[in-house]
Amino acid sequence: MNGTVNKYNITAQFLYELQGELHLNPDVVADLSGICIEESGQMNRVRVTGIKGLPPPATTKVMIAAPGEYQAETTYYINGLDVQQKTQMMQNQLQNIFSGSSFSKFSAELYDYQAEHPSSQ
């Protein structure tokens, strides 16, 4: 894989994976309140400091892990005229791109669209 490791994508991964400052596991709690992620000076390496280990939580007795599949989300901002038609075109293009894939679900949703005769921008 030819990805890049830097403080920005590691920070993004932490924000995606974790909810809050305490990460609970059956055998330890990771206190992330003092975390510091910085460039290490070496290519594709970062320095992560400030994480403290705490005793395990009293109520977490088991953790279940299983081989998983992949999930991907993306957001497209479509603006201007004919938003609903543009949205349909985008959905058609994505379905064509992924037609050979074995996704269990493909979903494209329009969350909101422009007012018919807006009084302002």
Secondary structure as UniProt FT lines:
FT   HELIX           7..17
FT   STRAND          22..24
FT   STRAND          29..31
FT   TURN            33..34
FT   STRAND          36..39
FT   TURN            43..44
FT   STRAND          46..49
FT   STRAND          52..54
FT   HELIX           83..97
FT   TURN            98..100
//
